[in-house]
Amino acid sequence: MALRHYTLDLSLSAAGKTGAVGGAVDSVHSVDSAAIVPGLLSVFDEQEMTVTVHDTSGHGYLATLVGKNGRLAILRVHSHGLVTIDLQCYEDDNLAQIDNLLNALEKKLKVLLNGNITRIKRLPALVRGAKVDRYWPTTDGRMSEYDIDRVVYEEDSAYQNIKILHSRQYGNILVLNGDINLAESDLAYTQAIMGSGKENYAGKEVLILGGGDGGILAELSMYIDQKVIDGCKTHMRGTCGNILDNLKGDCYQILVEDCVPVLKKYVQEGRTFDYVINDLTAVPISTEPEEAMLPHPHFRIPFGERSGIEK
């Protein structure tokens, strides 16, 4: 059963704080928790929640409150002017009651602090432990939430974990090793990686590295994971059309292999291409060799001119 986690945070102005001796205050003095806590606890008491106060060794006020249906609240008044309330409940709880409780806490805090709030922030519930995960981290450490309602495909290949998730807004989404790669609605990505219409591929020899979703090939020989092909040709047809139904066509061939050994082979053979399009997953392509950073060589790939692949 999934858990819903609500948060309510308030930052106080200097007027909402008191010094150690109760005189004039500034930003380094502590929050007067005695003026805040009783009123907040009265709200929890109306919900029949039992309070336990914890020793913080001088670091503000901390209490946990347990109520019916497994509800849990954490009230903390930090000494530097921050009040945080965390509220957890199960997904089948009475969500209207939970919303009313949060509204009552927010209203009570505004009354108790008499306008001495510089910032108040209440976020939508974070759903934890759901059957279908809708939170996905970005490569720069942020978190994105999607309206994902089901998993339509999941397989482990020799190279990676492959998921295709359904989103009401974006269509089916390809996820490789926990990284979101492409959705059926991401035509702009495919167009950008191909040069946004500035390049003419007619009659040219093009090498696509990665590209297992088939989007680039559908717009235009690629080296990809067979299980990615299997999932995308069934569940990502908005991206690839029918191009992945066959591994070889009149003007293309798909090689289901690790592209690094193939690239090394092409280097040795002196083979050249008019274009090399890098659509690899989480593998950086740099302009300088950095063998110490990765277990395989980087490749320097000039774009937009006929060239070999250089080590």
Long-range contacts (C-beta under 8 A, 24 or more apart in sequence): 1-90, 1-91, 1-92, 1-129, 2-90, 2-91, 2-127, 2-128, 2-129, 2-130, 2-131, 3-88, 3-89, 3-90, 3-91, 3-127, 3-128, 3-129, 4-88, 4-89, 4-90, 4-91, 4-93, 4-95, 4-98, 4-125, 4-126, 4-127, 4-128, 5-86, 5-87, 5-88, 5-125, 5-126, 5-127, 5-128, 6-86, 6-87, 6-88, 6-89, 6-98, 6-102, 6-122, 6-123, 6-125, 6-126, 7-84, 7-85, 7-86, 7-87, 7-121, 7-122, 7-123, 7-126, 8-84, 8-85, 8-87, 8-102, 8-105, 8-106, 8-120, 8-121, 8-122, 9-82, 9-83, 9-84, 9-85, 9-119, 9-120, 9-121, 9-122, 10-82, 10-83, 10-84, 10-109, 10-113, 10-117, 10-119, 10-120, 10-121, 11-81, 11-82, 11-117, 11-118, 11-119, 11-120, 12-81, 12-82, 12-83, 12-113, 12-116, 12-117, 12-118, 13-81, 13-116, 13-117, 13-118, 14-81, 15-116, 16-81, 16-113, 16-116, 16-117, 17-81, 27-80, 27-81, 28-80, 30-60, 30-79, 30-80, 31-60, 31-77, 31-78, 31-79, 31-80, 31-81, 31-82, 31-83, 33-60, 33-61, 33-77, 35-112, 36-77, 36-83, 36-109, 36-112, 36-113, 37-61, 37-63, 37-75, 37-77, 39-108, 39-111, 39-112, 40-75, 40-85, 40-105, 40-108, 40-109, 40-112, 41-65, 41-75, 42-108, 43-101, 43-104, 43-105, 43-108, 44-73, 44-75, 46-104, 47-71, 47-97, 47-101, 49-73, 69-93, 69-94, 71-98, 83-109, 91-127, 91-130, 132-165, 136-175, 136-178, 136-180, 137-178, 139-179, 139-282, 144-180, 146-170, 146-173, 148-173, 152-235, 153-231, 153-234, 153-235, 155-227, 155-230, 155-231, 156-227, 157-225, 157-226, 157-227, 157-228, 159-225, 159-258, 160-225, 160-281, 162-225, 162-227, 162-228, 162-231, 164-231, 164-232, 164-235, 164-236, 171-238, 172-235, 172-236, 172-238, 174-212, 174-213, 174-228, 174-231, 174-232, 174-236, 176-228, 176-281, 176-282, 177-281, 177-282, 179-281, 179-282, 181-213, 181-281, 182-213, 182-215, 182-236, 182-239, 183-239, 184-236, 184-238, 184-239, 185-238, 186-215, 186-239, 187-215, 187-239, 189-215, 190-215, 190-216, 190-219, 190-239, 191-219, 193-277, 193-279, 194-219, 194-220, 194-277, 195-304, 199-275, 199-304, 201-274, 201-275, 204-274, 204-275, 205-272, 205-273, 205-274, 205-275, 206-273, 206-274, 206-275, 206-276, 206-277, 207-273, 207-275, 207-276, 207-277, 208-277, 208-279, 209-259, 209-263, 209-276, 209-277, 209-278, 209-279, 209-280, 210-259, 210-278, 210-279, 210-280, 210-281, 211-277, 211-279, 213-239, 213-240, 214-239, 214-240, 214-241, 214-243, 214-244, 215-239, 215-240, 216-277, 216-279, 217-243, 217-244, 217-252, 217-254, 218-243, 220-252, 221-252, 221-253, 221-254, 221-255, 222-252, 222-254, 222-255, 223-254, 223-255, 223-256, 223-257, 223-258, 223-259, 223-262, 224-254, 224-255, 224-256, 225-256, 226-256, 229-254, 229-256, 260-296, 260-297, 263-299, 263-309, 264-297, 266-308, 266-309, 267-308, 267-309, 267-310, 267-311, 270-308, 271-308, 271-309, 272-306, 272-307, 272-308, 273-306, 273-307, 273-309, 274-306, 275-303, 275-304, 276-301, 276-303, 276-307, 276-309
